Amino acid sequence: MINPFDLFPSASRGDGSADQDARSAVDRLSAEIRKLESRADHLALVSQALWELLRDRDKLTDSDLVTKVREIDLRDGVADGRMTPVPVECPACHRQSTSRREECLYCGTQLPSRNLLERL
């Protein structure tokens, strides 16, 4: 169980600074949530635009899209609605990093993106 005094050490001082610490933490988390929501909205917009371009150009159907989404989802062996990060080899030091990182954990070199949408 998380001890609230570990999150806000000033809470144990009783000088009111715990309230300020809590408000600062809430403000930081709220800003991060807004940033993530904005990113999700942008990716949804790009995804919809890509789908409509493909559908109209190549006469695809919604069923084709659903089938492809399921195929991609199952690439890691788990139908969980997510793309699981995969190992990516650093072009400079040749060590493995996760595909969720933009730079190599070991040498800082820009990693190649495994997914176009990660770059948008």
C-alpha positions as CSV (number, residue, x, y, z in Angstrom):
1,M,0.0,0.0,0.0
2,I,1.2,3.5,-0.8
3,N,1.9,5.7,2.1
4,P,0.7,9.3,1.3
5,F,3.6,10.7,3.3
6,D,6.0,9.0,0.8
7,L,4.3,11.0,-2.0
8,F,4.2,14.2,-0.1
9,P,6.9,14.2,2.6
10,S,5.9,17.7,3.8
11,A,2.5,16.3,4.9
12,S,4.2,15.0,8.1
13,R,5.5,18.5,9.0
14,G,2.0,19.9,9.6
15,D,2.9,23.3,8.2
16,G,0.4,23.4,5.4
17,S,3.0,22.7,2.7
18,A,1.4,19.3,2.1
19,D,-1.6,21.1,0.6
20,Q,0.6,23.0,-1.7
21,D,2.6,19.8,-2.7
22,A,-0.7,18.0,-3.4
23,R,-2.0,20.9,-5.6
24,S,1.3,20.9,-7.5
25,A,1.1,17.2,-8.0
26,V,-2.5,17.4,-9.2
27,D,-1.5,20.3,-11.6
28,R,1.4,18.3,-13.0
29,L,-0.8,15.2,-13.5
30,S,-3.6,17.2,-15.0
31,A,-1.2,18.7,-17.5
32,E,0.1,15.3,-18.4
33,I,-3.4,13.9,-18.9
34,R,-4.3,16.9,-21.2
35,K,-1.1,16.2,-23.2
36,L,-1.9,12.5,-23.5
37,E,-5.5,13.2,-24.5
38,S,-4.3,15.6,-27.2
39,R,-1.9,13.0,-28.5
40,A,-4.7,10.3,-28.6
41,D,-7.0,12.7,-30.4
42,H,-4.3,13.5,-33.0
43,L,-3.6,9.8,-33.6
44,A,-7.3,9.1,-34.0
45,L,-7.5,11.9,-36.5
46,V,-4.5,10.6,-38.5
47,S,-5.8,7.0,-38.3
48,Q,-9.2,8.1,-39.6
49,A,-7.7,10.1,-42.5
50,L,-5.5,7.2,-43.5
51,W,-8.3,4.7,-43.4
52,E,-10.6,6.9,-45.5
53,L,-7.8,7.5,-48.1
54,L,-7.1,3.7,-48.3
55,R,-10.8,2.8,-48.3
56,D,-11.6,5.2,-51.1
57,R,-8.6,4.5,-53.2
58,D,-8.4,0.7,-53.0
59,K,-12.1,-0.1,-52.5
60,L,-11.5,-1.7,-49.1
61,T,-14.2,-2.4,-46.6
62,D,-14.6,-1.8,-42.9
63,S,-14.3,-5.5,-42.5
64,D,-10.9,-5.4,-44.1
65,L,-9.8,-2.9,-41.5
66,V,-11.1,-4.9,-38.6
67,T,-9.4,-8.0,-39.9
68,K,-6.0,-6.1,-40.2
69,V,-6.4,-4.6,-36.7
70,R,-6.9,-8.1,-35.2
71,E,-3.9,-9.4,-37.2
72,I,-1.6,-6.6,-35.9
73,D,-3.0,-7.0,-32.3
74,L,-2.1,-10.7,-32.4
75,R,1.4,-10.3,-33.6
76,D,2.6,-10.5,-30.0
77,G,0.4,-13.5,-29.3
78,V,-2.1,-11.6,-27.1
79,A,-5.4,-10.1,-28.2
80,D,-5.4,-7.1,-25.9
81,G,-6.0,-4.1,-28.2
82,R,-2.4,-3.0,-27.9
83,M,0.8,-3.0,-29.9
84,T,3.3,-4.4,-27.5
85,P,6.8,-2.8,-27.7
86,V,9.4,-4.9,-29.4
87,P,13.2,-4.9,-29.2
88,V,14.9,-2.6,-31.7
89,E,18.6,-2.7,-32.4
90,C,20.5,0.5,-32.1
91,P,22.2,1.4,-35.4
92,A,25.2,2.8,-33.5
93,C,26.0,0.4,-30.6
94,H,23.9,-2.6,-31.8
95,R,22.3,-3.0,-28.3
96,Q,18.6,-3.8,-27.9
97,S,16.2,-1.1,-26.8
98,T,12.4,-1.1,-26.6
99,S,10.5,0.3,-29.6
100,R,8.8,2.8,-27.3
101,R,12.0,4.7,-26.8
102,E,13.1,7.4,-29.3
103,E,16.8,7.2,-28.3
104,C,19.0,4.3,-27.4
105,L,19.1,3.8,-23.7
106,Y,22.9,3.1,-23.9
107,C,24.4,5.6,-26.3
108,G,21.6,8.1,-27.0
109,T,21.5,7.5,-30.8
110,Q,18.1,8.1,-32.4
111,L,16.4,4.7,-32.8
112,P,14.6,3.8,-36.0
113,S,10.9,3.9,-35.7
114,R,9.1,0.6,-36.1
115,N,5.7,2.3,-36.5
116,L,4.9,5.3,-38.7
117,L,2.3,6.6,-36.3
118,E,5.0,7.0,-33.6
119,R,6.6,9.7,-35.8
120,L,3.5,11.7,-36.4
